[in-house]
């Protein structure tokens, strides 16, 4: 099983007259942070989405835009589902990483704008 984040204290450079560290600092670190933080992020986002979905069950759809909102959510999910593995593969190539992230931001933003403004 993967190890979670653990608190580690480290020393700053420099010592006093008795060879003791002058100051220290601490941070949470792990060798496998993504294996711990990605599921945590997914669970939190899912919980927030479910909470908002539950809160809006009684809202009357006056303009009938729920179809377009659901299409936008499905499109975003598909974009992230196909884009994130590509980003993980090219994370060590700066030019490819920049290109993929830029295109993902552009395309996902344009999908939201198209589905928000074009059908009307």
C-alpha positions in Angstrom: 0.0 0.0 0.0 1.1 3.5 -0.7 2.4 5.8 2.1 0.4 8.9 2.9 1.8 12.3 3.6 4.0 12.4 6.7 5.3 15.5 8.6 9.1 15.8 8.3 11.2 18.4 10.1 14.4 19.6 8.5 17.2 22.0 9.6 18.2 25.3 8.0 21.8 25.8 7.3 23.9 27.3 10.0 24.7 26.3 13.6 25.3 28.2 16.8 28.5 28.1 19.0 27.6 24.6 20.3 27.0 23.1 16.9 23.2 23.1 17.2 20.9 24.1 14.4 19.7 27.6 14.6 16.3 27.0 13.1 14.2 24.2 11.6 11.2 24.0 9.3 8.7 21.3 8.6 6.5 20.2 5.7 4.3 17.2 4.8 6.1 15.0 2.2 5.7 11.7 0.5 7.3 9.8 -2.3 3.8 9.0 -3.7 1.8 12.1 -3.3 -0.3 11.7 -6.4 -1.4 8.2 -5.3 -2.8 9.8 -2.1 -4.0 13.2 -3.3 -5.8 12.2 -6.6 -8.3 9.9 -5.0 -8.9 12.5 -2.2 -9.5 15.1 -4.9 -11.9 12.9 -6.8 -13.9 12.0 -3.6 -14.2 15.7 -2.6 -15.3 16.8 -6.1 -17.8 14.0 -6.2 -19.2 15.0 -2.8 -19.5 18.6 -3.8 -21.3 17.7 -7.1 -23.7 15.4 -5.3 -24.4 18.1 -2.7 -25.2 20.7 -5.3 -27.3 18.1 -7.3 -29.3 17.4 -4.2 -29.8 21.1 -3.4 -31.1 21.8 -6.9 -33.6 19.0 -7.2 -36.5 21.3 -6.4 -35.5 24.2 -8.6 -38.0 24.8 -11.5 -36.3 24.9 -14.9 -37.8 28.1 -16.3 -35.6 28.3 -19.3 -35.1 24.6 -19.9 -31.3 24.7 -20.1 -30.7 21.5 -18.1 -30.1 19.6 -21.4 -27.2 22.0 -22.4 -25.8 22.0 -18.9 -25.7 18.2 -18.8 -24.1 18.2 -22.3 -21.4 20.6 -21.0 -20.7 18.4 -18.0 -20.4 15.3 -20.1 -18.1 17.1 -22.5 -15.9 18.4 -19.7 -15.7 14.9 -18.2 -14.7 13.4 -21.6 -12.1 16.2 -22.0 -10.5 15.5 -18.7 -10.8 11.7 -19.2 -8.8 11.9 -22.4 -6.6 14.9 -21.6 -5.2 14.0 -18.1 -3.5 10.8 -19.2 -1.9 12.7 -22.1 -0.7 15.3 -19.6 0.8 12.6 -17.4 2.6 11.0 -20.4 4.2 14.3 -21.6 4.9 15.8 -18.1 8.7 15.5 -18.6 8.7 17.2 -22.0 8.1 21.0 -21.4 7.0 21.9 -24.9 4.6 19.1 -25.3 3.3 19.6 -21.7 2.7 23.3 -22.4 1.0 22.6 -25.7 -1.3 19.9 -24.3 -2.3 21.9 -21.2 -2.9 25.0 -23.4 -5.1 23.1 -25.8 -7.0 21.5 -23.0 -7.8 24.8 -21.4 -8.8 26.4 -24.7 -11.0 23.5 -25.9 -12.7 22.9 -22.6 -13.4 26.6 -22.2 -14.7 26.8 -25.8 -17.0 23.8 -25.3 -18.6 25.6 -22.3 -19.0 28.8 -24.3 -20.5 27.0 -27.3 -23.0 25.1 -25.3 -23.8 28.2 -23.3 -24.4 30.6 -26.2 -24.9 28.9 -29.5 -28.1 26.9 -28.9 -30.1 30.0 -28.1 
